[in-house]
Amino acid sequence: MTISFDRHHDILIAAPPEAIYDYVCNPNSWPEWLAASHRIDGADRALAVGEKFREQWHIRRGEVVLDWMVTESDRPNAWTVQAATDFIGPIIIRYTFEPLGDVTRYTRYLRNPARPAAPSDAQIQRMDEEAEIGLANIKRQVERRASTSSDRRA
């Protein structure tokens, strides 16, 4: 028997959806903002449906290699990737980008549709803490790039 586990986190970023999309949907940016991500083997750009990449992850259980495939690519609205694992079943990550005036709500969804067991409260707390750090890192990187880009245009 398995369980389905879902979690999402969001942040407001002072940048257009396209700028955030182009940054986070390029897996080569992941090691800049995601603590567990150590190495990416894949094209250095936002990836399209059907494209694949490999991520080297460092988690409590050690090094893990994830083979991801893009299953949705709708710039600048949404992007989804999926990887199979032998330790928690499939992992599905989905990003959405909602313009709200001068800011964009960026949301990161995590789904484990066939997890062998529910995560512990401590695991959920760590996921939430890591997500907060990752979102803050994305916000900082994207807003800095947007600021630099607008400075060059001025």
C-alpha positions as CSV (number, residue, x, y, z in Angstrom):
1,M,0.0,0.0,0.0
2,T,1.2,3.5,-0.8
3,I,0.0,7.0,0.1
4,S,-0.1,10.2,-1.9
5,F,1.8,13.1,-0.4
6,D,1.4,16.7,-1.7
7,R,3.1,19.9,-0.5
8,H,3.3,23.4,-2.0
9,H,5.1,26.6,-1.1
10,D,4.9,30.1,-2.7
11,I,6.6,33.5,-2.7
12,L,6.0,36.9,-4.3
13,I,8.8,38.0,-6.6
14,A,9.2,41.5,-8.0
15,A,9.8,40.3,-11.6
16,P,7.7,39.2,-14.6
17,P,6.6,35.6,-14.8
18,E,8.9,35.0,-17.9
19,A,12.0,36.0,-15.9
20,I,11.2,33.6,-13.1
21,Y,10.2,30.9,-15.5
22,D,13.5,31.2,-17.5
23,Y,15.5,30.9,-14.3
24,V,13.8,28.1,-12.4
25,C,12.9,26.0,-15.4
26,N,16.6,25.8,-16.3
27,P,17.6,22.9,-14.1
28,N,21.2,24.2,-14.2
29,S,20.1,27.0,-11.8
30,W,18.9,24.5,-9.2
31,P,22.2,24.1,-7.3
32,E,22.2,27.9,-6.9
33,W,19.0,27.8,-4.8
34,L,18.3,24.2,-3.8
35,A,20.5,22.9,-1.1
36,A,20.1,19.2,-2.0
37,S,20.9,19.7,-5.7
38,H,24.6,19.4,-6.3
39,R,25.1,18.7,-10.1
40,I,22.9,18.9,-13.2
41,D,23.6,17.2,-16.5
42,G,21.4,18.8,-19.1
43,A,21.0,21.7,-21.4
44,D,21.6,25.1,-19.9
45,R,18.2,26.7,-20.6
46,A,14.6,26.3,-19.7
47,L,13.6,22.9,-20.9
48,A,10.7,21.9,-23.1
49,V,8.3,18.9,-22.9
50,G,10.0,15.6,-23.4
51,E,13.5,16.9,-22.6
52,K,15.5,15.0,-19.9
53,F,18.2,15.9,-17.4
54,R,20.0,14.2,-14.6
55,E,20.4,15.7,-11.1
56,Q,22.8,14.6,-8.4
57,W,21.1,15.1,-5.0
58,H,22.7,15.0,-1.6
59,I,20.2,14.1,1.1
60,R,20.3,12.6,4.6
61,R,20.5,9.1,3.1
62,G,23.5,10.1,0.9
63,E,24.0,10.7,-2.8
64,V,21.0,10.0,-5.1
65,V,20.9,10.4,-8.8
66,L,17.5,11.5,-10.3
67,D,16.6,11.2,-13.9
68,W,14.0,13.9,-14.7
69,M,11.7,14.4,-17.7
70,V,9.8,17.5,-18.5
71,T,6.1,16.7,-18.8
72,E,4.7,20.2,-19.1
73,S,6.2,23.4,-20.5
74,D,3.8,26.3,-20.8
75,R,5.9,29.4,-20.7
76,P,5.3,31.6,-18.6
77,N,2.4,29.8,-16.8
78,A,3.5,26.4,-15.7
79,W,6.3,23.8,-15.9
80,T,6.3,20.2,-14.6
81,V,9.0,17.5,-14.3
82,Q,8.9,13.9,-13.0
83,A,11.5,11.4,-11.8
84,A,11.1,7.8,-10.6
85,T,12.9,6.8,-7.4
86,D,13.2,3.5,-5.6
87,F,13.0,5.1,-2.2
88,I,9.8,7.3,-2.3
89,G,8.3,6.4,-5.7
90,P,7.7,9.0,-8.3
91,I,8.5,12.6,-7.6
92,I,6.5,15.3,-9.5
93,I,7.5,18.9,-9.2
94,R,5.3,21.6,-10.7
95,Y,6.0,25.3,-10.9
96,T,3.3,28.0,-11.6
97,F,3.7,31.7,-12.2
98,E,0.8,34.1,-11.5
99,P,1.2,37.7,-12.4
100,L,-0.2,40.1,-9.7
101,G,0.5,43.6,-10.8
102,D,4.2,44.4,-10.3
103,V,5.0,41.0,-8.7
104,T,4.5,37.3,-9.6
105,R,3.4,34.6,-7.2
106,Y,5.8,31.7,-7.9
107,T,4.5,28.4,-6.5
108,R,6.4,25.1,-6.2
109,Y,4.3,22.0,-5.8
110,L,5.8,18.7,-4.7
111,R,3.9,15.5,-5.2
112,N,4.7,11.9,-4.3
113,P,1.7,10.0,-5.7
114,A,2.8,6.5,-4.5
115,R,5.0,7.1,-1.5
116,P,5.6,3.9,0.6
117,A,4.9,5.7,3.9
118,A,3.9,9.1,5.1
119,P,6.7,11.4,5.9
120,S,7.3,12.1,9.6
121,D,6.5,15.5,11.1
122,A,10.3,16.1,11.3
123,Q,10.7,15.3,7.6
124,I,7.8,17.7,6.7
125,Q,9.4,20.4,8.9
126,R,12.7,20.0,7.1
127,M,10.9,20.1,3.7
128,D,9.2,23.3,4.7
129,E,12.4,24.9,6.0
130,E,14.3,23.9,2.8
131,A,11.5,25.2,0.7
132,E,11.5,28.6,2.5
133,I,15.3,28.9,2.0
134,G,15.0,27.8,-1.7
135,L,12.2,30.3,-2.4
136,A,14.2,33.1,-0.8
137,N,17.2,32.2,-2.9
138,I,15.1,32.2,-6.1
139,K,13.6,35.6,-5.1
140,R,17.1,37.1,-4.5
141,Q,18.6,35.7,-7.7
142,V,15.7,36.7,-10.0
143,E,15.1,40.2,-8.5
144,R,18.9,40.9,-8.7
145,R,18.9,39.8,-12.4
146,A,15.8,41.8,-13.1
147,S,17.3,44.9,-11.4
148,T,20.6,44.5,-13.4
149,S,18.7,44.0,-16.6
150,S,16.6,47.2,-16.0
151,D,19.8,49.1,-15.1
152,R,21.3,48.1,-18.5
153,R,18.2,49.3,-20.3
154,A,18.2,52.7,-18.5
